[in-house]
Structures are given as structure tokens and as C-alpha cells.
């Protein structure tokens, strides 16, 4: 949405003629051909065994129809991705990826002229799940090539374009030309700003009022209750993991206790604020020296690149505790050697330093679950034979 808005503003400033075509796929998940999906998986390098597993998942699907509240006999399904199946969105993304690659080849061959933002950036299409937008120069050839590519994709994949719901829009194009193209294609011709992914597109995003709808939907929700939709619109696997880490921390288990910084070139490690040496942050180990530091966010690389450690201090340490802490800091830095590799994180529960689910699961179980005499798997207090059938 942000990219599209920025592109529209750029096009308006250039005062050139451009087209925007928003595609509506007809029953997207219900139209995917399984033979096409199998070809896509193989082209992306998935092995024969994996492809057979996917085909088995698809072909094992059966359905029935309710007639007068009574189900008919079950029948085999010949195509589609099941709605609600956790695997379906990922398979659909691969199908859309194939459309992206196909259209990119058309653009690279010079058959479709996109929006040339600069010498190295040519924008021609943007996909988000089953939402697809094509942008380019306004000309008959672009429109013809676009419809031809989408028709070929439909014949191969089964994904048909619903022209009656698709939309063609323009930038600096005469109305009669846009009307003619919309009539020829049989699609809609909305005005800008228009709605895309639930947000208005086409307004000047440098103005405050253009963001009001975005903020209202995210924070206030549809019925003006603060935060009602904020959680729903931010659900993700990573967000769930972060939330679970917070829950565990409240229960006395700190996930970050098992993470350590491994010094490389020192470019990405904060000298004072990161726990990279000495078992604690240097600002906690040497608070009096930290108070003298002018650049609190200085990196290890920049700090050690100075002629002396005192170079970035607002004044030199003065006797007593300051002098003692500075001497300790100097001695500690004598043990530091920078290497020409990137800084990284290591996982202390594994000898290799690499994170594993098994190691964190074992640690959580050891601290949270009581020990039992019988052999168990995953859930300590439940025997293996029960876990297997859980």
C-alpha cells in the first residue's frame, strides 16, 4: 500500500500517462488446478516425495452437498485448495509466485512497459496474497499484453480473472481513452483515491488527514473501541512467539538468558549497552565511566578505533572510583580482538551455538514440570504411549 501510494505521487509529479489495473481473481482458492500446482512445485525444486505428499493431501479430499438439510453421498474433489487448511495459503503463494515470474519475463523482454522510477528500478506489478495490481505506461500494447498474459495464466492454472470486478485506473489519461479501455475489457473504472487492502490509495500521504483512516482502523476499530482491532490486524507467528516469551518471563523463565553476543567486527554491538563481555553490560559494570561518555550508543568498533578509550569522554577520569573503574576497563579491553566477520548471536544451550527447538523445550520442561520415574516424551507427566496418541 505504501509503495503504491509513493508510486502514484511520483507519477503525478512526472505528469506522464500511466495505467493501474487491479485484478480480481474469481474464486481464487477454488480454481487452482492440481496438475499445474504439481508442475510449479517441481519447478521450484521440491522433490518427488514432497510433491507426492502434497498430491496425496489434495486428492484425499472428499465433499458432499446439503440438500434439504440432508448430505448427499461423498464425492471426490478434482481441483481447488481447501479453505481453512493451514497448507493452502502457502501453496497459493507459490502459484502466485509463478505468475510473478512469468510476468517478469514479459517485462524483461520489453513486451510490457512498467513505471521506470530510476535507472535500476522498474515497477510493473505488486502481489499480496490474491490481491494483484499491475502498473505501467498507458498504451494499447500494454493493455493487450496484460490481458493476454492473464488469459494464458488462467488456461494453465485455472485462476480466472473476474473482469466485472477488476478495475482499471489512470494517471493523466483522457477520460474517453479510459472509458474505451474499460468497455473493451468489461471492467470497472473507479476514481482515485480507491480502496486497496482496506486502505485508501491515491491521496497525498504527506498530509495528516490521509493517515486518519489508517490510524482509526488500527487503534479505534470499526465501533470506536480502542484497541479492538489492533490485536486482530497484527496476528502473526512471530508475534505469538514474542507474546509467549513475555508470558514465560513473568513465570520466571527468561528466554534471553540463553543468548550471548559473539564479537566479530564490532560494527553491530553497542559498546556500553549490549552484554558482550564481562557477563554484564559495561554501563552496569563501570557506571562512573559510562556517565562520562559523550556517545552513549557508540559501537565496539568505533570505540576501539579511537586512539584511547578516554577520547570520547567529556573529561578524563579523576582518581578514586573513576580511576579504578577506568583501569579495570582498560585491562578488560586488552583481551578484546576484532575479527573480519559479522557480529552474531549464539545459543548457549547447544554446543554448536545454533538455536534448536528441542533445547529450549527441554529447558522449559526441566524448570516447569515435575520429574517422574517413567519415560516420557514432550509432556513429562504423561507416559510416552499416551503422548503418541494425544
C-alpha positions as CSV (number, residue, x, y, z in Angstrom):
1,X,0.0,0.0,0.0
2,X,2.8,2.4,0.9
3,X,4.8,1.5,-2.2
4,X,1.7,2.0,-4.4
5,X,1.0,5.4,-2.8
6,X,4.6,6.6,-3.3
7,X,4.5,5.4,-6.9
8,X,1.2,7.3,-7.6
9,X,2.7,10.5,-6.2
10,X,5.8,10.1,-8.3
11,X,3.7,9.5,-11.5
12,X,1.6,12.6,-10.8
13,X,4.7,14.7,-10.4
14,X,6.1,13.4,-13.7
15,X,2.8,14.2,-15.5
16,X,3.1,11.2,-17.7
17,X,0.3,8.8,-18.7
18,X,0.2,5.6,-16.7
19,X,-2.3,2.7,-16.1
20,X,-3.2,0.8,-12.9
21,X,-5.0,-2.5,-13.3
22,X,-6.3,-4.1,-10.1
23,X,-7.1,-7.8,-10.7
24,X,-9.9,-9.7,-9.0
25,X,-9.5,-13.5,-9.2
26,X,-12.7,-15.4,-9.5
27,X,-13.0,-17.9,-6.6
28,X,-9.2,-17.9,-6.2
29,X,-8.7,-20.9,-3.9
30,X,-11.5,-22.9,-5.6
31,X,-10.0,-22.7,-9.1
32,X,-6.4,-24.0,-8.7
33,X,-5.6,-27.0,-10.9
34,X,-3.7,-29.7,-9.1
35,X,-1.6,-30.7,-12.2
36,X,-0.5,-27.0,-12.5
37,X,0.4,-26.9,-8.8
38,X,2.4,-30.1,-9.1
39,X,4.4,-28.6,-12.0
40,X,5.0,-25.4,-10.0
41,X,6.3,-27.4,-7.0
42,X,8.7,-29.3,-9.3
43,X,9.9,-26.2,-11.0
44,X,10.7,-24.6,-7.6
45,X,12.9,-27.6,-6.7
46,X,10.6,-29.7,-4.5
47,X,11.5,-33.4,-4.6
48,X,9.3,-36.1,-5.9
49,X,8.5,-37.4,-2.4
50,X,7.3,-34.0,-1.3
51,X,5.2,-33.5,-4.4
52,X,3.5,-36.9,-3.8
53,X,2.8,-35.9,-0.2
54,X,1.1,-32.7,-1.4
55,X,-0.9,-34.5,-4.1
56,X,-2.0,-37.1,-1.5
57,X,-3.2,-34.3,0.8
58,X,-5.2,-32.8,-2.1
59,X,-6.6,-35.9,-3.7
60,X,-7.7,-37.4,-0.3
61,X,-10.3,-34.5,-0.1
62,X,-13.9,-35.5,-0.3
63,X,-17.1,-33.5,-0.1
64,X,-20.8,-33.6,0.0
65,X,-23.7,-31.2,-0.6
66,X,-26.6,-30.4,1.8
67,X,-29.9,-30.8,0.1
68,X,-32.9,-30.1,2.3
69,X,-30.6,-30.4,5.3
70,X,-29.5,-33.9,4.2
71,X,-26.0,-34.5,2.9
72,X,-25.5,-36.3,-0.4
73,X,-23.1,-39.2,-0.9
74,X,-19.5,-38.1,-0.7
75,X,-17.7,-37.4,-3.9
76,X,-14.0,-36.8,-4.9
77,X,-12.8,-33.2,-5.4
78,X,-10.9,-32.6,-8.7
79,X,-9.4,-29.2,-8.0
80,X,-9.1,-26.3,-5.5
81,X,-7.2,-25.6,-2.3
82,X,-9.3,-26.3,0.8
83,X,-10.4,-23.2,2.7
84,X,-9.2,-23.2,6.2
85,X,-6.4,-25.7,5.5
86,X,-3.1,-24.3,7.0
87,X,-1.2,-25.6,4.0
88,X,-3.4,-23.8,1.4
89,X,-2.2,-20.2,1.8
90,X,1.5,-21.4,1.2
91,X,0.6,-23.4,-1.9
92,X,-1.4,-20.4,-3.2
93,X,1.6,-18.1,-2.7
94,X,3.7,-20.5,-4.9
95,X,1.0,-20.3,-7.6
96,X,1.1,-16.5,-7.5
97,X,4.9,-16.6,-7.5
98,X,4.7,-18.5,-10.8
99,X,2.6,-15.6,-12.2
100,X,5.1,-13.1,-10.9
101,X,8.0,-15.0,-12.7
102,X,6.0,-15.3,-15.9
103,X,5.1,-11.6,-16.0
104,X,8.6,-10.6,-15.0
105,X,9.9,-12.4,-18.1
106,X,7.4,-10.5,-20.2
107,X,8.7,-7.2,-18.7
108,X,12.3,-8.2,-19.1
109,X,11.6,-9.0,-22.8
110,X,10.4,-5.4,-23.3
111,X,6.8,-6.5,-24.2
112,X,5.3,-4.7,-21.2
113,X,6.5,-1.2,-20.2
114,X,6.3,-0.7,-16.5
115,X,6.9,2.5,-14.4
116,X,10.6,3.4,-14.7
117,X,11.3,5.1,-11.3
118,X,15.0,5.3,-11.9
119,X,17.8,3.6,-14.0
120,X,17.7,0.5,-11.9
121,X,14.1,0.3,-10.6
122,X,11.2,-0.7,-12.9
123,X,7.9,-1.3,-11.2
124,X,5.3,-3.4,-13.1
125,X,3.3,-5.4,-10.6
126,X,2.7,-6.0,-6.9
127,X,1.1,-9.0,-5.3
128,X,-0.2,-9.6,-1.8
129,X,-1.9,-13.0,-1.4
130,X,-4.7,-13.0,-4.0
131,X,-4.5,-9.2,-4.5
132,X,-2.7,-8.3,-7.6
133,X,-2.0,-4.8,-9.1
134,X,-0.3,-4.2,-12.4
135,X,1.1,-0.7,-13.3
136,X,2.8,0.6,-16.4
137,X,2.7,3.1,-19.2
138,X,-0.7,3.8,-20.7
139,X,-0.7,2.3,-24.2
140,X,-2.8,-0.2,-26.2
141,X,0.1,-2.6,-26.4
142,X,0.5,-2.7,-22.6
143,X,-3.3,-3.4,-22.1
144,X,-3.3,-6.1,-24.8
145,X,-0.2,-7.8,-23.4
146,X,-1.5,-7.7,-19.9
147,X,-4.8,-9.3,-20.8
148,X,-3.0,-11.9,-22.9
149,X,-0.7,-12.9,-20.0
150,X,-3.6,-13.2,-17.6
151,X,-5.6,-15.3,-20.1
152,X,-2.6,-17.7,-20.6
153,X,-2.2,-17.9,-16.8
154,X,-5.9,-18.8,-16.4
155,X,-5.6,-21.5,-19.0
156,X,-2.6,-23.0,-17.3
157,X,-3.6,-22.6,-13.6
158,X,-7.4,-22.4,-13.6
159,X,-7.3,-18.9,-11.9
160,X,-9.8,-16.9,-13.9
161,X,-9.9,-13.1,-13.9
162,X,-13.3,-11.7,-12.9
163,X,-13.4,-8.7,-15.2
164,X,-16.7,-7.4,-13.9
165,X,-14.9,-6.8,-10.5
166,X,-11.5,-5.9,-11.8
167,X,-10.6,-2.2,-12.1
168,X,-8.6,-0.1,-14.5
169,X,-7.4,3.3,-13.4
170,X,-5.4,6.1,-15.0
171,X,-2.9,8.9,-14.2
172,X,-3.1,11.9,-16.6
173,X,-5.1,10.0,-19.3
174,X,-8.1,11.4,-21.1
175,X,-11.4,10.1,-19.9
176,X,-12.5,8.8,-23.3
177,X,-9.4,6.6,-23.5
178,X,-10.1,5.2,-20.1
179,X,-13.8,4.6,-20.9
180,X,-12.8,2.9,-24.1
181,X,-10.4,0.5,-22.3
182,X,-12.9,-0.2,-19.5
183,X,-15.6,-1.0,-22.1
184,X,-13.3,-3.2,-24.1
185,X,-12.1,-5.2,-21.1
186,X,-15.5,-5.2,-19.4
187,X,-14.0,-4.0,-16.1
188,X,-14.8,-1.2,-13.6
189,X,-13.4,2.3,-13.8
190,X,-13.2,3.8,-10.3
191,X,-11.8,7.2,-9.4
192,X,-8.8,7.8,-7.2
193,X,-8.4,7.6,-4.2
194,X,-9.5,4.0,-4.2
195,X,-9.5,1.3,-1.6
196,X,-6.7,-1.3,-1.6
197,X,-6.1,-3.8,1.2
198,X,-8.6,-1.9,3.3
199,X,-6.9,1.5,3.0
200,X,-7.4,4.4,0.7
201,X,-4.8,4.7,-2.0
202,X,-4.2,7.8,-4.1
203,X,-4.3,10.5,-1.5
204,X,-1.3,12.7,-0.7
205,X,0.3,10.7,2.1
206,X,2.3,13.8,3.2
207,X,-0.9,15.3,4.6
208,X,-2.1,14.3,8.1
209,X,-5.7,13.7,7.2
210,X,-4.6,10.9,4.7
211,X,-3.5,8.8,7.6
212,X,-6.6,9.3,9.8
213,X,-8.4,6.3,8.4
214,X,-5.4,4.0,8.8
215,X,-4.9,5.1,12.4
216,X,-8.6,4.8,13.2
217,X,-8.9,1.3,11.9
218,X,-5.8,0.1,13.6
219,X,-6.4,1.7,17.0
220,X,-10.1,2.5,17.4
221,X,-11.6,-0.3,15.4
222,X,-14.8,-0.2,13.5
223,X,-17.0,0.6,16.5
224,X,-14.6,3.2,18.0
225,X,-13.5,0.8,20.8
226,X,-9.8,1.5,21.4
227,X,-7.6,-1.5,20.6
228,X,-10.5,-3.7,19.4
229,X,-9.0,-4.5,16.0
230,X,-5.3,-3.8,16.9
231,X,-4.7,-7.4,18.1
232,X,-6.6,-8.9,15.2
233,X,-4.8,-7.0,12.5
234,X,-1.4,-7.8,13.9
235,X,-1.7,-11.6,14.4
236,X,1.4,-13.5,13.2
237,X,3.5,-16.4,14.0
238,X,6.4,-14.2,15.2
239,X,4.0,-12.0,17.3
240,X,2.7,-15.2,19.0
241,X,6.3,-16.2,19.8
242,X,7.2,-12.8,21.3
243,X,4.0,-12.9,23.4
244,X,4.8,-16.4,24.7
245,X,8.3,-15.2,25.6
246,X,6.8,-12.5,27.7
247,X,4.5,-14.9,29.4
248,X,7.4,-17.3,30.2
249,X,9.4,-14.3,31.6
250,X,6.6,-13.5,34.0
251,X,6.7,-17.1,35.2
252,X,10.5,-16.8,36.0
253,X,11.9,-18.2,32.7
254,X,13.9,-15.6,30.7
255,X,14.4,-16.8,27.1
256,X,17.2,-14.2,26.6
257,X,19.3,-15.6,29.4
258,X,20.4,-18.3,26.9
259,X,21.5,-15.8,24.2
260,X,25.0,-14.4,24.0
261,X,26.6,-11.9,21.7
262,X,29.6,-13.2,19.7
263,X,32.0,-10.4,18.9
264,X,33.2,-10.2,15.3
265,X,34.0,-6.8,13.7
266,X,32.1,-4.9,16.4
267,X,30.1,-2.9,14.0
268,X,26.6,-4.0,15.3
269,X,27.4,-4.3,19.0
270,X,26.8,-1.3,21.4
271,X,29.9,-0.8,23.5
272,X,28.0,0.2,26.6
273,X,24.5,-1.1,26.2
274,X,25.0,-4.7,25.0
275,X,26.1,-7.6,27.1
276,X,29.1,-8.7,25.0
277,X,31.9,-9.1,27.6
278,X,32.3,-9.5,31.3
279,X,28.9,-11.1,31.9
280,X,27.0,-7.8,32.0
281,X,26.7,-4.5,30.1
282,X,29.7,-2.2,30.5
283,X,27.4,0.6,31.6
284,X,26.4,-1.6,34.6
285,X,30.0,-2.8,35.3
286,X,31.5,0.7,35.0
287,X,28.8,3.2,35.7
288,X,31.1,6.1,36.6
289,X,32.9,5.9,33.3
290,X,29.6,5.5,31.4
291,X,28.5,8.7,33.0
292,X,31.5,10.5,31.4
293,X,30.8,9.1,27.9
294,X,29.6,11.6,25.3
295,X,28.4,9.0,22.8
296,X,26.2,6.5,24.8
297,X,25.3,4.5,21.6
298,X,28.9,4.1,20.3
299,X,29.7,0.7,18.8
300,X,32.5,-1.6,19.9
301,X,34.2,-0.9,16.5
302,X,34.1,2.9,16.8
303,X,35.1,2.9,20.5
304,X,38.2,0.7,19.9
305,X,39.1,2.7,16.7
306,X,39.7,5.8,18.8
307,X,43.3,6.4,19.9
308,X,42.4,5.9,23.5
309,X,39.3,4.8,25.4
310,X,39.2,8.2,27.0
311,X,38.9,10.0,23.6
312,X,35.1,10.1,23.7
313,X,34.8,11.0,27.4
314,X,33.8,14.6,28.3
315,X,36.8,14.6,30.7
316,X,39.5,12.3,31.9
317,X,38.7,10.1,35.0
318,X,39.7,11.7,38.3
319,X,41.2,9.4,40.9
320,X,39.3,7.3,43.4
321,X,36.4,5.1,42.0
322,X,36.6,6.7,38.5
323,X,40.3,5.9,38.1
324,X,39.8,2.4,39.5
325,X,36.9,1.6,37.1
326,X,38.8,3.1,34.1
327,X,41.9,0.9,34.9
328,X,39.7,-2.2,35.1
329,X,38.1,-1.2,31.7
330,X,41.5,-0.8,30.1
331,X,42.6,-4.2,31.4
332,X,39.4,-5.8,30.1
333,X,39.8,-4.3,26.6
334,X,43.3,-5.7,26.4
335,X,41.6,-9.1,26.0
336,X,39.4,-8.0,23.0
337,X,40.4,-8.8,19.4
338,X,38.2,-7.8,16.5
339,X,37.9,-10.2,13.6
340,X,36.8,-9.5,9.9
341,X,33.4,-11.3,10.4
342,X,30.0,-10.1,11.3
343,X,28.8,-10.0,14.9
344,X,26.4,-12.7,15.7
345,X,24.2,-14.3,18.4
346,X,25.0,-17.7,19.9
347,X,22.6,-20.1,21.7
348,X,24.2,-21.3,25.0
349,X,22.0,-24.4,25.3
350,X,23.6,-26.0,22.3
351,X,27.4,-26.7,21.9
352,X,27.2,-25.6,18.3
353,X,25.8,-22.2,19.3
354,X,22.8,-22.7,17.0
355,X,19.2,-22.5,18.3
356,X,17.1,-25.6,18.4
357,X,13.5,-26.1,19.5
358,X,14.5,-29.3,21.3
359,X,17.0,-27.5,23.6
360,X,14.6,-24.8,24.7
361,X,11.7,-27.3,25.1
362,X,13.9,-29.4,27.4
363,X,14.9,-26.4,29.4
364,X,11.3,-25.3,29.9
365,X,10.2,-28.8,30.9
366,X,13.1,-29.1,33.4
367,X,12.1,-25.9,35.1
368,X,8.3,-26.0,34.9
369,X,7.3,-29.7,35.1
370,X,7.8,-32.1,37.9
371,X,10.1,-35.1,37.4
372,X,8.6,-38.6,37.1
373,X,10.1,-42.1,37.2
374,X,8.6,-43.4,33.9
375,X,10.0,-42.5,30.5
376,X,8.0,-39.7,28.9
377,X,8.0,-37.7,25.6
378,X,7.4,-33.9,25.4
379,X,4.9,-33.7,28.3
380,X,6.9,-35.0,31.3
381,X,4.0,-36.1,33.5
382,X,2.3,-38.1,30.7
383,X,3.7,-41.5,29.6
384,X,5.1,-42.0,26.0
385,X,2.2,-44.2,24.9
386,X,-0.3,-41.5,25.9
387,X,1.7,-38.8,24.2
388,X,1.8,-40.8,21.0
389,X,-2.0,-40.9,20.8
390,X,-2.5,-37.3,22.0
